[in-house]
């Protein structure tokens, strides 16, 4: 029987706990490939005393016999990449012959980062909340056909000419619009040629490689960054990221055909969080939100920014299920809700006098939509060591079953703590 190939995608605004789940599921996957995003988001994996934050390298790298790949849809900051590889080496993780990068991946340059932060400053009160790591401007160059790909770092003439071309426009903006210092191509060329020497051993044609491995009987798990509602097309625009985060984009991001995929697994927290600006109808702005943030340690793993916290939103998850073609869900951080006397679930919104069961179509309606809640009884006690669903407090069981009923999506797995094995399996994903 052929091994399953799966996609793992976040169902909210990112930070759903994908890192832990990908790391856990990786034991059943031969290849873990990341398909989009950059180092603007981090996946945290805790294993005993070891806690690592992966910004670029796929979370499955901790499984010593797994192949990990950065696909063509990823944008790479070489300085961050090689620092991360150094950290892995320091803790004894051997990546030789099992970590690869698509030669088509695009490179984040210093001028991308400067452009990112300068634009945010220019926006003032209308800022998006970007991390300032150059992700958006790097994707802009990719679409504008000005981008520098990983393979370009191997050729001095190609690299220099591309930097010069890209800076014609950017230096004008820096000098005349943004009030920033301009860049000299000569100051960049040697540094990035040196990165080219280091990156060369990892470069492959990811599409050819993955497809050949599948023909040999291996399987692949595709891992995304951020979450569904940060998708540039389907998210809460304009407060979104610069790439397509939904499961369908994973195929283009590694060069794989849709007929090769068997399952699409969605990750959601038992509540909802969001970092930065933008629509968030179930946000709790008082003590309840702060208590969930503190107990759930809801601070960005890369930026350290506090996450906004709120109740579980059925509309959000139903829409994410449809957009991604979800075949099963993983609910994380159920343990964080222990101790709350009452727990609310948002079942719809009131907008302009009518109940709607979808996200508002217009950004102008975002702030007008009022969440409608049903209230459930909470539970108490430490659930982090429970191994069987039937051993959970009755009200915790009811809460999970109600989420299934309202979203129409089956739950495969529950995460009940930070540790890798603090998991309750309800259905075997593979």
N, C-alpha and C positions, 0 to 999 in steps of 0.2 A: 504494500500500500504506500502511495506517495506521501511524503511528509508534507505537512501544512505550511504554507507561506502566509504570514499575517502582517497586517499593518496595525501599529499602535498609535492612537491619536488622542489628544486632549479634547474634552468636550466643553470646556468652559473658556476662561481667559488665560490659560496656562497655569503652571504651578500645581497641577492636579496630582502630582506624585508619579509622573511617567518614569522618572529615573529608576526608582525602586522597582516598579513593575517590569520595566524592560530588563533590568538586571536579573530579576527573578525568572522571567520567562526565557531568558537567553540560554538557560540550561537545555532547552528543547529546540533551540535554533542553532544552525551551523554558522550563519552569517547574520550580523546585525548591521544595518546600513541606515545612516541618517540622510534625510532627503531634502531639508531646507533649513533656513535660519542661519544664525551665526552665533557669536559668543555673547549675545545680549540676553540669553537665558541660560540658567544652570539646572542640571539634574543632580540631585543629591542622593547618594547611595550610602547607607549605614550598614556596616557589617562588623558586629562586635565593637571593638575600640576604634575601628577604622571608619572614618567618615570622609568621603571624597565628593567634590563638586565637579561635575563634567560640564564644560562649556561647549566643547566641540567634539571631543572623542565620544563615540557612542557608549552608553552606560554599560553595555554588555562586555566591555573590555576586562572587567574583573573576573570573568569566567575564562580561565587560562587557555582553553582549547578553542575559543570562538574567534572567528574572523570579523573584524570591524572595519567599516568603510564609510568615508565621507563622500556623499554623492555629488553630482554636478550641480544640484540645486542649492548646495551650501555655499555661503560666503565665508572666507577664511582670513582671519588676522594671524599672520605667521608668528608674530611675537607671542600671542596668546597660545597658539597651538604648541609651540615648542616649550613654553613654560609648563603647559599641562603634561606634555610627554615627559618632561624632566621630573615632575611631581610623581608621575606613575612609576618611573624608574626608581625614585627614592624609596617608595614603599614596596619595591620588589616585583612590580608588574612588568612582565616581559612582553613586548609588543612585536618582536621580530617575526617577520613573515606572517603576521596576522592583523596588521593595521595598514590600510591603504587609503589613497585619496584619488578621486577622479581627476584626471588631467584637465577636465573641463570646468572644475570648480573655480569660482572667481575669488579674487584677492582683495581684501580690504586694505586700502592705502592710508597713510597719515592724513592726506587731504580729505578723505571721506569722513574721518572722525572730526576734523576741524569744521567741516561744512555742516555736519550733524548738529554740533553744539551751538554753532553760530546761528543757524536757522531757528533753533529753539529759543535762543535769546531774542531774536528778532520777532518771534511770534508773541512774546510777552504773555499776557493772560490767556491767549489762545493756544498755548503750547500743547503738544501732543503727549508729552511725557516720555519721549525717547530716552534710551539709556546713554545716548551720545557715543556709541561705539562704532558708528560709521556704517551700520547695516543698511539703512535706507539708501544713502548715497551710493553704496557699492552696487545695490540692485538697480538703481537708476542708471548707472554707467553700463551695466549689463544690458538693459533694455535699449539704451541709446547707442549700443554698439561701440562704446568707449572702454569697456571693461578689460581688466587684465586677468587672464586665466592662469591657473597654477603652472601650466606648461610654458607660459611666456617668461617665467622666472629663469628658465634655462638658456635663454638667448638674449645676449646683451643688446643687439640692435633692435630686435622686436620690442623688448621691454622699454628701452629708452624712448623709442618713437611713440609707443603707446602712452607713456607718462607725459611726454611733451604735448601730444594731442589732447589728452584729458585736461591738462593744466591751462590750455589756452582759454577755455571758458571759465574754469574754476578760479584762476588767478584774477580774472576780470571781476568776478563776483566778490572775491575776498577784498580786493582793493577798492572797488567803487560802490559796493552795496553793503557788504557785511563789516567793513572796517577791520579786516584781519590782515596779518602778514601774508605775503605771497610765498609760494614754494618754488625752489630752484630744482629742476630735474636732476642736476648733477649731485645734489645733496641726498638723493634717494637711491640712485642706481646701484651703488656698491652694496648697500645694506640689503636690497632686495635680490640682488644676484647671489649674495651669501645665503639668503633664505632658499634660493633656488638650489644651491648645492646640497642643502640639508633635506629639502623636500623631495628631491629627485628619486630617492630609493622607495618612496611610498606611492609614486604616481602609477596609475593603471587606467585602462579604459574600463570603468566600473560596469557599464552595461554588458560588454563582452564577458567580463570576469564573472558577474553574477549569473548571467544566463548559462554560461558553460558549467558553472557549479551546480545549477539546478538540473541540468541535463545529466550530471553525474550522480544525482540522487540526494544532493544536499538541499537544505531549505533556508529561507531568509525571513527575517523580521525587519520591517521598515519602521524606523523611529523618527517622529517629527519633534520639532521644538514649538514652544508656545501652545496655543489652543485654538479651537475652532473659531471663536469669536474675535480672534485677532487676525483672521484671514483677510487679506487685502480686498477680496471680492465679497466674501460672505460674512465678514465680521461687522462690528458696530462702528462703521466708517464715520468719521475719519480717524477715530482712535483705535487704530489697528497697526499691525506690523507691516513689513514691506514685501512679504512673500505669501504664497498660498499655503496655509497650514492644514487644510482639510486632507482627508485620506486620498482623494483622487489625485492630488498633486504629487503624492509620493512616487507614483509610477514615472512621471516625467523627471522627478528629482534624482532618480537612479538609472533610468533607462530600461524600465521593465514594462512588459505588456500587461494589460488588465486581466487577461485570462490566466495569469500565473497566481493570482491571489485567491485564498480560500476563506480567510476571516478578517474582519476589521473590528478591532477591540478598542472601545472607548474608555478613557479614564476620567472619572469625575470624583471630586470630593463629596463627602456627605453633607457639606454646606457649600457655599460659593465664596471665592475670593477674586480680587482683581488688583493689579498694581497699576499706579499711574492714573491718568485722567480717563474720562469716558463713562458711558451709560452703565448703570448698575442698580436696577430697580429694587433689589432686595437687600441693599446695603444697610447694615446696622451701625449707626453713628454714635450710639451711646455706650453704656457699660457692657451690654451684651456683646457688641462687636469687639470691644477691647478685650473682654474675657476670652472670647474665641481666638483672637489674634495671639494673646499671650500663651494660652494653653497649647494652641497648635503651632507655636513658634512661627507665625506667619510673617516672615521677613525675607525679602528676596535673597536667594542663595548667591547671586552675583553682585547685586547692587546694595543689598542690605536695607532696601526701602521697605517700610511697613506695608503690608497688604491690607486692602479694604476687605472686610468680612461681612457676609450676609447669609440669609437662609437659602436653602436649596430651591432652585427655580426650575419647575417642570417645563415651562415653555422653552427655556434655554436648551435643556437636554433633549427634548423631543425634536427641536429643530436641528440640533447637532447630530442626532441619530439619523435623521433624513439626509442631511448634507453629506455625511460620511458613509452611509450604508452600513451602520453599525450592526454587527451580528451578536455582540455581547459586551457587557460593561464590567468594569472594575470600580468599586466604590472605595475610596481611601479616607483615612482619618476619621473613621467612625468613632474611635475612642475619644476624640476631642469633644464630642457632644455629651459624653457621660457626665452626669452631675447637673445637667440642665433640667429644671422641673417641667418646662414646656418647650416643645420644638415646633417651629412653624415650617410649612411647605407652601411655596407660592404655586398656585394652580392656574393662574391667569392674570390678566391685567384689565383694569377699567380705563378706557380711553374715550374721551369725548362722549361719555354717557353710555357706552357699549362695552360689553365684555369681549376681549380678544384673547385668542389662544395661540398667538404667535408673536414674535418680536415686532415692534412698530416698524413700518416701512420707511418712514422719514426720520432723519435725525432730529428734526424740529419737534417730533412727537415723543422722543425719548423721555424727556423730563415730565411730560404730561401723563405718562402711563403710571397708574397706581397699582401696585401688586395686590392681589387678592389671596388671602391665606386660609389654609385649614390648619388647625392646631392639633398636635398629638402629644400624648403624655411622654415625658422623658424617662430616663433610667439613671441609676447610680452604680458606682463600683468600678473597679478596674477590669476592663475586658481584654486587655492587651495579651493575655496568655491563653485565651480561649482558642480551641482548635476546631470546634464543631459548631455549626450554625445553631443547632437546637440548644446549645449550652449558653447562648447569649441571653441577656435579660429579655423577658417577653416583649417589653416595649421597644427594645432595639430590633428584635425580629419583626415586629409590626411595622416599624419605620421603614425597614429595608423592603419588605413585601409591598408596602404602600408606594414606595418609589417605583418599583417594578410595575405595579398596576397603573400608575398615573403616566409613566413615560412610555409604557409598552415595550420596554427593553429588558431583556433578561440579564441578571447580574451573575457573572461567572465567579467573582472573587471579591473578598472584603479585606481591606488592609486595616489592621487594628493597632498599629504601632509603627515606630520608625525603623525597627530592625527588619532585616531582609526576610526573616521567616515568621514575622508576626502577621500571619495571613490565614484567612479561612477560605478554603476552596469549596465552591458550590458546584462547579462544573469544570471539567478538564478542557482548557482552551485548545490544547494541541491534540 
